């Protein structure tokens, strides 16, 4: 996946990956996965679909959401 991402211009050193989910959506779409156009807030473990990406180490800076892996 890293090789595919890099070929698409998606690089781990790009700090915008920490706040913009469009990169991972493009990568998943390129591999045949269907994604929603927008984020769905997590409310409970009963809510997420069967396949979901959850942000970890979430924080806000200047009213912008960030996460780190």
PDB file of N, CA, C and O in Angstrom, chain B, residues numbered from 101:
ATOM      1  N   UNK B 101       0.816  -1.177   0.000  1.00  0.00           N
ATOM      2  CA  UNK B 101       0.000   0.000   0.000  1.00  0.00           C
ATOM      3  C   UNK B 101       0.869   1.252   0.000  1.00  0.00           C
ATOM      4  O   UNK B 101       0.523   2.247  -0.638  1.00  0.00           O
ATOM      5  N   UNK B 102       1.980   1.209   0.702  1.00  0.00           N
ATOM      6  CA  UNK B 102       2.854   2.380   0.714  1.00  0.00           C
ATOM      7  C   UNK B 102       3.338   2.708  -0.689  1.00  0.00           C
ATOM      8  O   UNK B 102       3.363   3.875  -1.080  1.00  0.00           O
ATOM      9  N   UNK B 103       3.721   1.691  -1.448  1.00  0.00           N
ATOM     10  CA  UNK B 103       4.189   1.906  -2.818  1.00  0.00           C
ATOM     11  C   UNK B 103       3.068   2.498  -3.680  1.00  0.00           C
ATOM     12  O   UNK B 103       3.307   3.420  -4.460  1.00  0.00           O
ATOM     13  N   UNK B 104       1.868   1.978  -3.542  1.00  0.00           N
ATOM     14  CA  UNK B 104       0.725   2.482  -4.299  1.00  0.00           C
ATOM     15  C   UNK B 104       0.421   3.924  -3.897  1.00  0.00           C
ATOM     16  O   UNK B 104       0.179   4.776  -4.752  1.00  0.00           O
ATOM     17  N   UNK B 105       0.434   4.189  -2.600  1.00  0.00           N
ATOM     18  CA  UNK B 105       0.180   5.547  -2.111  1.00  0.00           C
ATOM     19  C   UNK B 105       1.217   6.515  -2.654  1.00  0.00           C
ATOM     20  O   UNK B 105       0.870   7.596  -3.130  1.00  0.00           O
ATOM     21  N   UNK B 106       2.475   6.140  -2.587  1.00  0.00           N
ATOM     22  CA  UNK B 106       3.538   7.008  -3.089  1.00  0.00           C
ATOM     23  C   UNK B 106       3.368   7.291  -4.580  1.00  0.00           C
ATOM     24  O   UNK B 106       3.592   8.416  -5.025  1.00  0.00           O
ATOM     25  N   UNK B 107       2.974   6.284  -5.352  1.00  0.00           N
ATOM     26  CA  UNK B 107       2.748   6.472  -6.788  1.00  0.00           C
ATOM     27  C   UNK B 107       1.589   7.435  -7.047  1.00  0.00           C
ATOM     28  O   UNK B 107       1.531   8.077  -8.096  1.00  0.00           O
ATOM     29  N   UNK B 108       0.671   7.532  -6.088  1.00  0.00           N
ATOM     30  CA  UNK B 108      -0.464   8.448  -6.204  1.00  0.00           C
ATOM     31  C   UNK B 108      -0.137   9.832  -5.644  1.00  0.00           C
ATOM     32  O   UNK B 108      -0.993  10.716  -5.625  1.00  0.00           O
ATOM     33  N   UNK B 109       1.107  10.016  -5.188  1.00  0.00           N
ATOM     34  CA  UNK B 109       1.507  11.301  -4.618  1.00  0.00           C
ATOM     35  C   UNK B 109       1.151  11.450  -3.151  1.00  0.00           C
ATOM     36  O   UNK B 109       1.141  12.562  -2.622  1.00  0.00           O
ATOM     37  N   UNK B 110       0.858  10.338  -2.491  1.00  0.00           N
ATOM     38  CA  UNK B 110       0.515  10.340  -1.067  1.00  0.00           C
ATOM     39  C   UNK B 110       1.734   9.830  -0.305  1.00  0.00           C
ATOM     40  O   UNK B 110       2.150   8.685  -0.482  1.00  0.00           O
ATOM     41  N   UNK B 111       2.302  10.685   0.544  1.00  0.00           N
ATOM     42  CA  UNK B 111       3.532  10.340   1.262  1.00  0.00           C
ATOM     43  C   UNK B 111       3.345  10.545   2.762  1.00  0.00           C
ATOM     44  O   UNK B 111       2.732  11.526   3.182  1.00  0.00           O
ATOM     45  N   UNK B 112       3.865   9.634   3.563  1.00  0.00           N
ATOM     46  CA  UNK B 112       3.711   9.674   5.016  1.00  0.00           C
ATOM     47  C   UNK B 112       4.291  10.939   5.631  1.00  0.00           C
ATOM     48  O   UNK B 112       3.868  11.342   6.714  1.00  0.00           O
ATOM     49  N   UNK B 113       5.236  11.567   4.973  1.00  0.00           N
ATOM     50  CA  UNK B 113       5.843  12.782   5.516  1.00  0.00           C
ATOM     51  C   UNK B 113       4.953  14.017   5.352  1.00  0.00           C
ATOM     52  O   UNK B 113       5.254  15.070   5.915  1.00  0.00           O
ATOM     53  N   UNK B 114       3.875  13.901   4.599  1.00  0.00           N
ATOM     54  CA  UNK B 114       2.954  15.018   4.369  1.00  0.00           C
ATOM     55  C   UNK B 114       2.073  15.201   5.604  1.00  0.00           C
ATOM     56  O   UNK B 114       1.208  14.368   5.876  1.00  0.00           O
ATOM     57  N   UNK B 115       2.285  16.278   6.349  1.00  0.00           N
ATOM     58  CA  UNK B 115       1.553  16.488   7.597  1.00  0.00           C
ATOM     59  C   UNK B 115       0.066  16.740   7.379  1.00  0.00           C
ATOM     60  O   UNK B 115      -0.708  16.645   8.331  1.00  0.00           O
ATOM     61  N   UNK B 116      -0.360  17.058   6.156  1.00  0.00           N
ATOM     62  CA  UNK B 116      -1.794  17.234   5.926  1.00  0.00           C
ATOM     63  C   UNK B 116      -2.536  15.905   6.058  1.00  0.00           C
ATOM     64  O   UNK B 116      -3.757  15.892   6.211  1.00  0.00           O
ATOM     65  N   UNK B 117      -1.806  14.784   6.002  1.00  0.00           N
ATOM     66  CA  UNK B 117      -2.430  13.482   6.253  1.00  0.00           C
ATOM     67  C   UNK B 117      -3.004  13.410   7.662  1.00  0.00           C
ATOM     68  O   UNK B 117      -3.905  12.615   7.927  1.00  0.00           O
ATOM     69  N   UNK B 118      -2.491  14.228   8.556  1.00  0.00           N
ATOM     70  CA  UNK B 118      -2.930  14.190   9.949  1.00  0.00           C
ATOM     71  C   UNK B 118      -4.285  14.862  10.146  1.00  0.00           C
ATOM     72  O   UNK B 118      -4.871  14.762  11.224  1.00  0.00           O
ATOM     73  N   UNK B 119      -4.791  15.547   9.114  1.00  0.00           N
ATOM     74  CA  UNK B 119      -6.060  16.253   9.302  1.00  0.00           C
ATOM     75  C   UNK B 119      -7.010  16.137   8.117  1.00  0.00           C
ATOM     76  O   UNK B 119      -8.139  16.619   8.203  1.00  0.00           O
ATOM     77  N   UNK B 120      -6.599  15.519   7.023  1.00  0.00           N
ATOM     78  CA  UNK B 120      -7.444  15.446   5.835  1.00  0.00           C
ATOM     79  C   UNK B 120      -7.652  13.990   5.439  1.00  0.00           C
ATOM     80  O   UNK B 120      -6.695  13.297   5.093  1.00  0.00           O
ATOM     81  N   UNK B 121      -8.883  13.528   5.489  1.00  0.00           N
ATOM     82  CA  UNK B 121      -9.175  12.120   5.193  1.00  0.00           C
ATOM     83  C   UNK B 121      -9.292  11.837   3.699  1.00  0.00           C
ATOM     84  O   UNK B 121      -9.431  10.677   3.310  1.00  0.00           O
ATOM     85  N   UNK B 122      -9.241  12.856   2.860  1.00  0.00           N
ATOM     86  CA  UNK B 122      -9.381  12.638   1.415  1.00  0.00           C
ATOM     87  C   UNK B 122      -8.264  11.759   0.847  1.00  0.00           C
ATOM     88  O   UNK B 122      -8.482  11.027  -0.118  1.00  0.00           O
ATOM     89  N   UNK B 123      -7.078  11.829   1.438  1.00  0.00           N
ATOM     90  CA  UNK B 123      -5.970  11.016   0.961  1.00  0.00           C
ATOM     91  C   UNK B 123      -6.282   9.526   1.109  1.00  0.00           C
ATOM     92  O   UNK B 123      -6.121   8.755   0.162  1.00  0.00           O
ATOM     93  N   UNK B 124      -6.719   9.136   2.278  1.00  0.00           N
ATOM     94  CA  UNK B 124      -7.012   7.719   2.514  1.00  0.00           C
ATOM     95  C   UNK B 124      -8.231   7.292   1.708  1.00  0.00           C
ATOM     96  O   UNK B 124      -8.313   6.143   1.274  1.00  0.00           O
ATOM     97  N   UNK B 125      -9.184   8.209   1.502  1.00  0.00           N
ATOM     98  CA  UNK B 125     -10.345   7.887   0.667  1.00  0.00           C
ATOM     99  C   UNK B 125      -9.912   7.601  -0.774  1.00  0.00           C
ATOM    100  O   UNK B 125     -10.394   6.652  -1.391  1.00  0.00           O
ATOM    101  N   UNK B 126      -9.003   8.421  -1.309  1.00  0.00           N
ATOM    102  CA  UNK B 126      -8.494   8.202  -2.670  1.00  0.00           C
ATOM    103  C   UNK B 126      -7.773   6.859  -2.772  1.00  0.00           C
ATOM    104  O   UNK B 126      -7.955   6.114  -3.735  1.00  0.00           O
ATOM    105  N   UNK B 127      -6.961   6.569  -1.773  1.00  0.00           N
ATOM    106  CA  UNK B 127      -6.207   5.319  -1.761  1.00  0.00           C
ATOM    107  C   UNK B 127      -7.149   4.119  -1.701  1.00  0.00           C
ATOM    108  O   UNK B 127      -6.983   3.161  -2.456  1.00  0.00           O
ATOM    109  N   UNK B 128      -8.121   4.167  -0.822  1.00  0.00           N
ATOM    110  CA  UNK B 128      -9.086   3.072  -0.711  1.00  0.00           C
ATOM    111  C   UNK B 128      -9.895   2.905  -1.992  1.00  0.00           C
ATOM    112  O   UNK B 128     -10.130   1.781  -2.434  1.00  0.00           O
ATOM    113  N   UNK B 129     -10.320   4.012  -2.590  1.00  0.00           N
ATOM    114  CA  UNK B 129     -11.077   3.954  -3.841  1.00  0.00           C
ATOM    115  C   UNK B 129     -10.257   3.313  -4.951  1.00  0.00           C
ATOM    116  O   UNK B 129     -10.783   2.551  -5.762  1.00  0.00           O
ATOM    117  N   UNK B 130      -8.968   3.626  -4.982  1.00  0.00           N
ATOM    118  CA  UNK B 130      -8.083   3.051  -5.995  1.00  0.00           C
ATOM    119  C   UNK B 130      -7.963   1.537  -5.847  1.00  0.00           C
ATOM    120  O   UNK B 130      -7.644   0.840  -6.811  1.00  0.00           O
ATOM    121  N   UNK B 131      -8.214   1.033  -4.657  1.00  0.00           N
ATOM    122  CA  UNK B 131      -8.142  -0.408  -4.393  1.00  0.00           C
ATOM    123  C   UNK B 131      -9.517  -1.063  -4.415  1.00  0.00           C
ATOM    124  O   UNK B 131      -9.650  -2.230  -4.043  1.00  0.00           O
ATOM    125  N   UNK B 132     -10.555  -0.319  -4.850  1.00  0.00           N
ATOM    126  CA  UNK B 132     -11.882  -0.907  -5.025  1.00  0.00           C
ATOM    127  C   UNK B 132     -12.836  -0.767  -3.859  1.00  0.00           C
ATOM    128  O   UNK B 132     -13.934  -1.322  -3.902  1.00  0.00           O
ATOM    129  N   UNK B 133     -12.456  -0.047  -2.820  1.00  0.00           N
ATOM    130  CA  UNK B 133     -13.334   0.154  -1.678  1.00  0.00           C
ATOM    131  C   UNK B 133     -14.223   1.369  -1.914  1.00  0.00           C
ATOM    132  O   UNK B 133     -13.787   2.358  -2.504  1.00  0.00           O
ATOM    133  N   UNK B 134     -15.454   1.294  -1.457  1.00  0.00           N
ATOM    134  CA  UNK B 134     -16.384   2.417  -1.554  1.00  0.00           C
ATOM    135  C   UNK B 134     -16.336   3.176  -0.238  1.00  0.00           C
ATOM    136  O   UNK B 134     -16.441   2.569   0.828  1.00  0.00           O
ATOM    137  N   UNK B 135     -16.181   4.483  -0.296  1.00  0.00           N
ATOM    138  CA  UNK B 135     -16.120   5.304   0.922  1.00  0.00           C
ATOM    139  C   UNK B 135     -17.194   6.380   0.861  1.00  0.00           C
ATOM    140  O   UNK B 135     -17.663   6.743  -0.217  1.00  0.00           O
ATOM    141  N   UNK B 136     -17.574   6.880   2.017  1.00  0.00           N
ATOM    142  CA  UNK B 136     -18.486   8.015   2.093  1.00  0.00           C
ATOM    143  C   UNK B 136     -17.732   9.279   1.700  1.00  0.00           C
ATOM    144  O   UNK B 136     -16.513   9.352   1.850  1.00  0.00           O
ATOM    145  N   UNK B 137     -18.450  10.266   1.200  1.00  0.00           N
ATOM    146  CA  UNK B 137     -17.822  11.531   0.814  1.00  0.00           C
ATOM    147  C   UNK B 137     -17.441  12.395   2.007  1.00  0.00           C
ATOM    148  O   UNK B 137     -16.614  13.299   1.888  1.00  0.00           O
ATOM    149  N   UNK B 138     -18.044  12.115   3.157  1.00  0.00           N
ATOM    150  CA  UNK B 138     -17.758  12.929   4.340  1.00  0.00           C
ATOM    151  C   UNK B 138     -17.568  12.024   5.556  1.00  0.00           C
ATOM    152  O   UNK B 138     -17.827  10.821   5.508  1.00  0.00           O
ATOM    153  N   UNK B 139     -17.115  12.631   6.629  1.00  0.00           N
ATOM    154  CA  UNK B 139     -16.880  11.881   7.868  1.00  0.00           C
ATOM    155  C   UNK B 139     -18.185  11.728   8.636  1.00  0.00           C
ATOM    156  O   UNK B 139     -19.059  12.594   8.592  1.00  0.00           O
ATOM    157  N   UNK B 140     -18.293  10.622   9.332  1.00  0.00           N
ATOM    158  CA  UNK B 140     -19.453  10.367  10.185  1.00  0.00           C
ATOM    159  C   UNK B 140     -18.951  10.357  11.620  1.00  0.00           C
ATOM    160  O   UNK B 140     -18.116   9.524  11.971  1.00  0.00           O
ATOM    161  N   UNK B 141     -19.440  11.262  12.453  1.00  0.00           N
ATOM    162  CA  UNK B 141     -18.954  11.309  13.840  1.00  0.00           C
ATOM    163  C   UNK B 141     -19.207   9.994  14.580  1.00  0.00           C
ATOM    164  O   UNK B 141     -20.268   9.385  14.442  1.00  0.00           O
ATOM    165  N   UNK B 142     -18.226   9.573  15.358  1.00  0.00           N
ATOM    166  CA  UNK B 142     -18.363   8.371  16.185  1.00  0.00           C
ATOM    167  C   UNK B 142     -19.205   8.716  17.399  1.00  0.00           C
ATOM    168  O   UNK B 142     -18.907   9.669  18.119  1.00  0.00           O
ATOM    169  N   UNK B 143     -20.253   7.941  17.626  1.00  0.00           N
ATOM    170  CA  UNK B 143     -21.106   8.175  18.788  1.00  0.00           C
ATOM    171  C   UNK B 143     -21.128   6.994  19.738  1.00  0.00           C
ATOM    172  O   UNK B 143     -21.231   7.176  20.951  1.00  0.00           O
ATOM    173  N   UNK B 144     -21.031   5.781  19.202  1.00  0.00           N
ATOM    174  CA  UNK B 144     -20.976   4.593  20.050  1.00  0.00           C
ATOM    175  C   UNK B 144     -20.461   3.422  19.218  1.00  0.00           C
ATOM    176  O   UNK B 144     -20.410   3.502  17.991  1.00  0.00           O
ATOM    177  N   UNK B 145     -20.085   2.346  19.879  1.00  0.00           N
ATOM    178  CA  UNK B 145     -19.603   1.165  19.168  1.00  0.00           C
ATOM    179  C   UNK B 145     -20.710   0.493  18.381  1.00  0.00           C
ATOM    180  O   UNK B 145     -20.424  -0.346  17.527  1.00  0.00           O
ATOM    181  N   UNK B 146     -21.956   0.828  18.637  1.00  0.00           N
ATOM    182  CA  UNK B 146     -23.079   0.282  17.873  1.00  0.00           C
ATOM    183  C   UNK B 146     -23.257   1.000  16.542  1.00  0.00           C
ATOM    184  O   UNK B 146     -23.959   0.496  15.665  1.00  0.00           O
ATOM    185  N   UNK B 147     -22.636   2.169  16.370  1.00  0.00           N
ATOM    186  CA  UNK B 147     -22.880   3.005  15.207  1.00  0.00           C
ATOM    187  C   UNK B 147     -22.043   2.775  13.971  1.00  0.00           C
ATOM    188  O   UNK B 147     -22.572   2.903  12.867  1.00  0.00           O
ATOM    189  N   UNK B 148     -20.748   2.438  14.088  1.00  0.00           N
ATOM    190  CA  UNK B 148     -19.922   2.349  12.879  1.00  0.00           C
ATOM    191  C   UNK B 148     -20.368   1.217  11.948  1.00  0.00           C
ATOM    192  O   UNK B 148     -20.913   0.214  12.410  1.00  0.00           O
ATOM    193  N   UNK B 149     -20.138   1.374  10.644  1.00  0.00           N
ATOM    194  CA  UNK B 149     -20.426   0.275   9.721  1.00  0.00           C
ATOM    195  C   UNK B 149     -19.431  -0.859   9.933  1.00  0.00           C
ATOM    196  O   UNK B 149     -18.521  -0.744  10.754  1.00  0.00           O
ATOM    197  N   UNK B 150     -19.600  -1.945   9.202  1.00  0.00           N
ATOM    198  CA  UNK B 150     -18.723  -3.112   9.362  1.00  0.00           C
ATOM    199  C   UNK B 150     -17.254  -2.767   9.135  1.00  0.00           C
ATOM    200  O   UNK B 150     -16.380  -3.295   9.821  1.00  0.00           O
ATOM    201  N   UNK B 151     -16.979  -1.889   8.183  1.00  0.00           N
ATOM    202  CA  UNK B 151     -15.619  -1.424   7.933  1.00  0.00           C
ATOM    203  C   UNK B 151     -15.571   0.071   8.212  1.00  0.00           C
ATOM    204  O   UNK B 151     -16.356   0.833   7.648  1.00  0.00           O
ATOM    205  N   UNK B 152     -14.662   0.494   9.073  1.00  0.00           N
ATOM    206  CA  UNK B 152     -14.565   1.911   9.423  1.00  0.00           C
ATOM    207  C   UNK B 152     -13.129   2.251   9.817  1.00  0.00           C
ATOM    208  O   UNK B 152     -12.395   1.408  10.333  1.00  0.00           O
ATOM    209  N   UNK B 153     -12.749   3.482   9.567  1.00  0.00           N
ATOM    210  CA  UNK B 153     -11.471   3.997  10.033  1.00  0.00           C
ATOM    211  C   UNK B 153     -11.751   4.946  11.184  1.00  0.00           C
ATOM    212  O   UNK B 153     -12.553   5.870  11.051  1.00  0.00           O
ATOM    213  N   UNK B 154     -11.101   4.724  12.301  1.00  0.00           N
ATOM    214  CA  UNK B 154     -11.276   5.597  13.456  1.00  0.00           C
ATOM    215  C   UNK B 154      -9.974   6.349  13.697  1.00  0.00           C
ATOM    216  O   UNK B 154      -8.890   5.768  13.651  1.00  0.00           O
ATOM    217  N   UNK B 155     -10.093   7.641  13.953  1.00  0.00           N
ATOM    218  CA  UNK B 155      -8.885   8.412  14.250  1.00  0.00           C
ATOM    219  C   UNK B 155      -8.401   8.083  15.655  1.00  0.00           C
ATOM    220  O   UNK B 155      -9.196   7.818  16.556  1.00  0.00           O
ATOM    221  N   UNK B 156      -7.084   8.105  15.825  1.00  0.00           N
ATOM    222  CA  UNK B 156      -6.509   7.881  17.149  1.00  0.00           C
ATOM    223  C   UNK B 156      -5.673   9.093  17.521  1.00  0.00           C
ATOM    224  O   UNK B 156      -5.221   9.842  16.655  1.00  0.00           O
ATOM    225  N   UNK B 157      -5.476   9.271  18.792  1.00  0.00           N
ATOM    226  CA  UNK B 157      -4.738  10.429  19.309  1.00  0.00           C
ATOM    227  C   UNK B 157      -5.321  11.727  18.748  1.00  0.00           C
ATOM    228  O   UNK B 157      -4.588  12.615  18.312  1.00  0.00           O
ATOM    229  N   UNK B 158      -6.637  11.817  18.768  1.00  0.00           N
ATOM    230  CA  UNK B 158      -7.339  12.985  18.227  1.00  0.00           C
ATOM    231  C   UNK B 158      -7.069  14.223  19.068  1.00  0.00           C
ATOM    232  O   UNK B 158      -7.027  14.151  20.296  1.00  0.00           O
ATOM    233  N   UNK B 159      -6.887  15.360  18.401  1.00  0.00           N
ATOM    234  CA  UNK B 159      -6.764  16.641  19.092  1.00  0.00           C
ATOM    235  C   UNK B 159      -7.166  17.746  18.128  1.00  0.00           C
ATOM    236  O   UNK B 159      -7.252  17.527  16.920  1.00  0.00           O
ATOM    237  N   UNK B 160      -7.412  18.927  18.666  1.00  0.00           N
ATOM    238  CA  UNK B 160      -7.736  20.077  17.839  1.00  0.00           C
ATOM    239  C   UNK B 160      -6.686  21.160  18.030  1.00  0.00           C
ATOM    240  O   UNK B 160      -6.175  21.370  19.131  1.00  0.00           O
ATOM    241  N   UNK B 161      -6.374  21.844  16.930  1.00  0.00           N
ATOM    242  CA  UNK B 161      -5.443  22.954  16.958  1.00  0.00           C
ATOM    243  C   UNK B 161      -6.011  24.032  16.043  1.00  0.00           C
ATOM    244  O   UNK B 161      -6.249  23.794  14.859  1.00  0.00           O
ATOM    245  N   UNK B 162      -6.224  25.217  16.604  1.00  0.00           N
ATOM    246  CA  UNK B 162      -6.833  26.313  15.844  1.00  0.00           C
ATOM    247  C   UNK B 162      -8.150  25.879  15.197  1.00  0.00           C
ATOM    248  O   UNK B 162      -8.423  26.203  14.042  1.00  0.00           O
ATOM    249  N   UNK B 163      -8.961  25.141  15.961  1.00  0.00           N
ATOM    250  CA  UNK B 163     -10.282  24.667  15.544  1.00  0.00           C
ATOM    251  C   UNK B 163     -10.236  23.703  14.359  1.00  0.00           C
ATOM    252  O   UNK B 163     -11.237  23.541  13.662  1.00  0.00           O
ATOM    253  N   UNK B 164      -9.091  23.060  14.123  1.00  0.00           N
ATOM    254  CA  UNK B 164      -8.959  22.063  13.057  1.00  0.00           C
ATOM    255  C   UNK B 164      -8.651  20.722  13.710  1.00  0.00           C
ATOM    256  O   UNK B 164      -7.835  20.648  14.629  1.00  0.00           O
ATOM    257  N   UNK B 165      -9.307  19.656  13.235  1.00  0.00           N
ATOM    258  CA  UNK B 165      -9.102  18.313  13.791  1.00  0.00           C
ATOM    259  C   UNK B 165      -7.814  17.708  13.265  1.00  0.00           C
ATOM    260  O   UNK B 165      -7.478  17.861  12.091  1.00  0.00           O
ATOM    261  N   UNK B 166      -7.091  17.016  14.145  1.00  0.00           N
ATOM    262  CA  UNK B 166      -5.870  16.308  13.798  1.00  0.00           C
ATOM    263  C   UNK B 166      -5.887  14.950  14.478  1.00  0.00           C
ATOM    264  O   UNK B 166      -6.618  14.745  15.447  1.00  0.00           O
ATOM    265  N   UNK B 167      -5.089  14.028  13.976  1.00  0.00           N
ATOM    266  CA  UNK B 167      -4.863  12.737  14.610  1.00  0.00           C
ATOM    267  C   UNK B 167      -3.480  12.271  14.222  1.00  0.00           C
ATOM    268  O   UNK B 167      -2.913  12.718  13.225  1.00  0.00           O
ATOM    269  N   UNK B 168      -2.943  11.369  15.021  1.00  0.00           N
ATOM    270  CA  UNK B 168      -1.625  10.800  14.732  1.00  0.00           C
ATOM    271  C   UNK B 168      -1.693   9.314  14.946  1.00  0.00           C
ATOM    272  O   UNK B 168      -2.494   8.824  15.742  1.00  0.00           O
ATOM    273  N   UNK B 169      -0.847   8.593  14.230  1.00  0.00           N
ATOM    274  CA  UNK B 169      -0.805   7.153  14.351  1.00  0.00           C
ATOM    275  C   UNK B 169       0.320   6.686  15.209  1.00  0.00           C
ATOM    276  O   UNK B 169       0.486   5.482  15.408  1.00  0.00           O
TER     277      UNK B 169
END
